[in-house]
Amino acid sequence: MVAPEDEDEASKTEEPSERKISKAKEEGDVAISQDAKSFIMLLGMLFVVWLLVPLMAKWYYLLSVRFIENAGQISVDAGNFKLLLKDSVLGLFKIMALPFTIFMVLGIFASIAQTGFIYAPKKLEPNWNKLNLFANIVNFINMKKIVESIKGIIKIAAIAFVAILALKPYLAKAELLPTMDTVGILKFIHKMVVLLLFTVVIAVLIIAVADYAYQKYTHLKKLRMTKQEVKDEYKQMEGDPLVKSRIRQVRMERARHRMMENVPKADVVIVNPTHYAVALEYKMETMDAPKVTAKGVDNVALRIKALAEENDVPIVENPPLARALFASTELDQTIPQEHFKAVAEVIGYVMQLKNQQ
């Protein structure tokens, strides 16, 4: 038998939409690699140890040398001791401020570089259920946690192996340390530490690239959607097709109703006896050309003719003109110039009939 969770995963065959990815991002659910963050932090540590540690050692030497050289002349009364302590703390703070700032900036950059800036207040809301160890014991011991632990052990072992290979030539030279002066010993240790960090940074970079690709893949896989979810999301974004169709139908009915109200005001209705009907209005004093106030085919055309007869609006049969006006002119638009002559003849004929009546 297939577990419900497996069935649910199997049904998620569609790639996640941009809307679902954005919604997950708003909730703080993003793909992030801890190895990538470790790489950036180690890169910063390499920079600090390689370039800043010698400079920081020089600053520390300048800070401490005045106490060593003038040890016998320094007053140890309460007031002077406080000043000395204050100067020492401020001096150490200035020395440590630069690497501390670098690590803080890199820590922020390590997250933003992977996910961009995220504002997810839901992540800050306290979840008291997580404090219940008995309720969450299953979350602490599951296959995913075990796999991640095994991966961590393998990564540490691989990095340690690479680091030992890189330092092996230098370990043989460690026997010469007793013959070196203090400065030489410090330079040797500094060189080994820099090499160690450089080797670890390269190893972690390779791991971080692979881990970020894996995290991105698993994140998108987790957000995959079923076909029904895709349809539901489309309905939410575009509207339910049935509702849209009903709205379109209501609008057409209202437009048709307004159109029918214009038929009694028309001056003439030009028809193809069985299919087309076009109602025209022309007020010589205020209009430059006749305009179409109603038009329709089949049942609508019959309704227009019926209203015209009920309201004594003249009806003229002219099939070619009726079809041409229906195809070329929209409601409440004046007729095209190429139909002026034909329409003028019709209106002239209608006015002549009125005069005769």
C-alpha positions, 0 to 999 in steps of 0.5 A: 500500500502507498502512504498518503504522503507518497500519494500526495507527493506523486500528484504534485507534478506541476512546477510551482508558480511565481505566485506560490514561490512569492507567497512562500518567500513572504512566509520565510520559506526559502532555499538557503544553504548553511554551507554557503553561509559557512563559506562566506564566513570562512572567506572573511576569516581568511581575509582577517587572518591573512591581512588583518591579524599582522596589523592587529598584532602591531596595534596591540604591540603599540597599545601594550608597549607603553605599559611594559616600558613604563611599568615602574612609573605608572601610578596605581592609585584608584583614579589613575587605575580607572583611566588606565583600564578605560584606555586599555578597554577602548584600545582593545575595542578599536582593535577588535571592531574591524574584524567584528564589523567584517563578520557581522556584514558578511553574516548579513550578506551570506543570507541576503545573497541567497534569498534577497531581502525578506520581510517575514513577520510570521517567522518572528511569532512565537510558536509554543508548540516547539517547546513541547519536547514530547509532542515534537520528539518525532521531529527530532528523530526522523530520516531527514535529520539522520541523513543531514547528520550523516552528510555533516560527518562526511563533510567534516571528514572530507575537509579534515582530510584535505586540510591534513594533506595541505599541512603535511609538508609544514608539519615536518618543519615543526621540528625546527621551531625550537631553533627559531626566534619568537618572530619566526615562530609567529610567522610560521604559525601565521603561514600555517593558519593561512594555508589551513584556512585557504584549503578549507575555504576551497573545500567548503566552496565546492561543498557549498555550490553542490549544497545550494543546488540541492537546497534549491532543488528540494525547495522547488520540489516541496513547492510543486503543485497538483493540477487542481492547485494550478487550476484553483490558483488560476481561478483566483488570479483570473476569476472563475470562468463560469462567473466571468461568463455570467458577468459577460452575459449580464453585460450583453443583456444590459447593453441589448436592453439599452439598445432596444430602448433606442429603437423608438428614437430611430429615424429609420431601420434598414433591414435584410428581411430575415437576418439583419436589422440596423436602426439609424438616427439622424438629426440634421440640425445637430448631427454631421452624419447618421449614427447606428443606435441599434443593430442585430441579427436573427432574433435580435433583428426581428425584435428590432423590427417589431419595436420599430413597427410598434413605434411607427419607425419607418422600415426600409428593406435594403439587404446589401446596405443592411449587411454592410452597415452591420459589419462596418459600424459599431453602436453609437458610431456614425456610418462610414463615408463610403455609405453616405450616398446609399444612406442619404437615398434611404433617408431622403426616401423616408422624409419624402414618405413623411411629407406625403403623409 
